[in-house]
Amino acid sequence: MTTEDDGGGAPRTKRTIYLRDTVNAKLRLVRTLNDTRVYESYARRSQLAIRYSLTLYEQRKMFFLAVAHAMATMVVWSHFFFIKYRATAKVPRGANLYWWKRLTPPFEFGAMHAILFQMALLPLTMARQSVAALSRTYFGRKFVPLHKVVAMHIHLGYVMVSFVFASTILFFVFFGQGCAQQKSGKEPTPGGQHTFCHKMTSEIMATGLAIMGCLLLVAVTSYMRNRIKYEIFYYVHHFVFIMFALAIAHTLDDKARHGQVRSQNFKWFSASLVWYLTDRLQASFNTRDCDVVECIALGDDEPESRKVVHLRIARPTTFIFRPGQYVFINDRHIDYTWHPYSIASSPHENTIDFYIEVMSMSRVDGTNSWTSKLWRDARSGFVSKIRINGPYGTGFNDVNDTTQIVAIGSGTGIVPMLSWAKATVNDLIRMNPQTRLDDLAVRDVKNRDFAVNYYKEYFTLKDFVFKQLGLSKKESKASKIWENRSVQDLLLNKQYTWREKKLREEGDNATKRHYERLLATNISHEVVDLMQIALPLLDLTSIALLLSFSQNHAIATQAMREVPLWGFFACHCYFCVHWVFTKMNTPIWWIDLIFNAASTVAFTFWYDLIREDGKEWNVYMIWAFAALSVFRIARISSDVLLTGTPGSRAVNAYLERTGDTMSVTEKFTLIFITPQCDFCEILWNDLDSLHRTLAQSYGAQAGRVFDIQVYCTSKDSAENEELIKRVKGTSLGIAGALHMERPDLDKLTVRPILDQVLKDQFTGENRPSFTSSLVAFCGGTQLGSKVALSVVRSRARVKAFTEYHSIEFLQENYGQATPAKDRGRASLKGVHIDHGKTVSGVVSNFVNAGRTAASAAAAALKTVVPPMPRKKIRSK
């Protein structure tokens, strides 16, 4: 046996044994830390801290946009408030209702323009074609959460409703009491006219009430969109265009026609409204008629049973989409409304698949809903043509830089995840399996080489100064002894074993408290890092205030002119500190140096002019202010809003520059969670087909690149046994993918990072690598919150062992509201209709005759293809 010396003084055989024992002890500790829930005692005491961390970190892009929008809205409001406040200065002191007359018109004037600001933004969030196109750009993928554009639209709507109702209530209170006091003689009546009373019956009042009525209808139906029929929501939502027309008429009243100057509303939203109408006009030419290849109606006629339509249509050659996108579907045999549904097929397939759920007898869909009619037509065999419009949505557009992906779909939320999984499998089987695995190994080596040199070359201005002053940390005898790898392995083995033993003990102890403190520290570090968001927001606010005060220079005070200056100074000071701790040997460090120097000179110059001499901001100073501020916003926002760690972003850029364009993703894991056995049966064939396709190419190595796990949480033992029996002989069933239990979300979310830690220890020879993994969820909000919380805990756990790997979270809310009544336990039954032989020709002869003639045709076809006997629908 070879016993060569390894340079550390110990024979190589002993060194290998030490290393093996240390690695195994560390892995046991990591698993124990995850299994024993050691953090739960801390979590109970600090739920608010975890929730705030979740909100700030996982939703940081939306948080940034929301706060920026709030600040912009308040700047718009304050800008026009001060304009009107100056105009009301002519109200004599001591006059009746003095402060009401001074403050109410400015508040109303500011609120009106804040509402117009929301109306200018609303059409942009409805421009689906533009959103889909923007999502393909670098800026759209990295900085703007376009997958949350619907949430943005809702947020803008609620802000507008709030301003409208607040201003309306204040309007009635002010003019109501003014009218009452004019009638009682307390308030003067110029020319003998009750001006306050006339104001409440004017044209502008009538159009204002009409605007509020339209907005109220849209707001109420939007809030109840999961409790009413989709058609009601769809048609009522078009009242928003009437609201825009009334808003234009609002400032074209009789006084405006007689020469009174008014702030014309159409100037605010004309550009965005024209953009939206152009976008919608272009989308109308994006409609295609598609033949139905297959249509399966699943379920029975029982009112409370669960029904699903599996629709498969021929994909037009020019129809290109990305996984995660959706289309609008229309069936002219039912009505002319369009309904959005996610695509379940791969972009490489010749067909487009949909799983359309019918929630019978619920608050959402009744028996006469569009989905119920589609299900009945599918069962009768009269679905031959479907019109689609799209694709829309962002899809999964920012996932190329992730090492591992865990895609979790709950209920019908599995549909976009299924499309993503199919596209991934298609990409995997198009390349040679062994070549793919070899490329992954080569990439891993390059990643580790880069990571080692990245830290060797990483030094900041602080490090440079400390080194020049002789203040750098010097090596001690203990550190030299620690360089002996055998000593390291021996001591670490003892430490890991001891900690594992203490974690498994009952009760409280110092080891558990140590990891509780680590959790608190890791969460607090994330919160502190995200506090950097305040600096770009402060810069944006300073720019907006500067523009506002420069326009209102006649009423701007000295203090108001200094506010942007001191905001600029605060952001400049922070950016200087940020620059000191930035890696030096990069071009951006020198660019930061130039901008810091320019900002210092500019602030000194502006301080003398604005602060000392009391002069106003001129146009050149404003442009320079904006340019320097925008650069700081871009630099700090890129650190906070971009996904992954600086190391993972650096290694991905390095691999791309060196010509390694292969997908970064090493493994894709699809997880399906459902409480219904019948719905699990519906999708099992698709999932099993994915598993078999990949297994044929990759064999036993398939699990290294792709995995499928199905969790069925049904409480019906009979249905559970039937499901187990049905899937037992399938390829996926043999692989053990079906779990009749609730998933352990903590284990699922920590697995990607744990795999990277294992690779660092075993295949990486304890050399680090930079990776960024993703957990994506699509489903209900309640389960989504639990998954998000598990991601936060997993990230905090793994940070106790490594800082090289990160994990991100992406959430999409999907599906309809929970029905008012239980869906029942009836199993789904499939009816397969072959349209190519029986339906297409018959339906085309009866299209103009309507649905009654179609039913008669169905009866006539019973001798050809008898449909499944339909049970009588029980009346409620």
Disulfide bonds with the S-S distance in Angstrom:
Cys179-Cys197 1.81
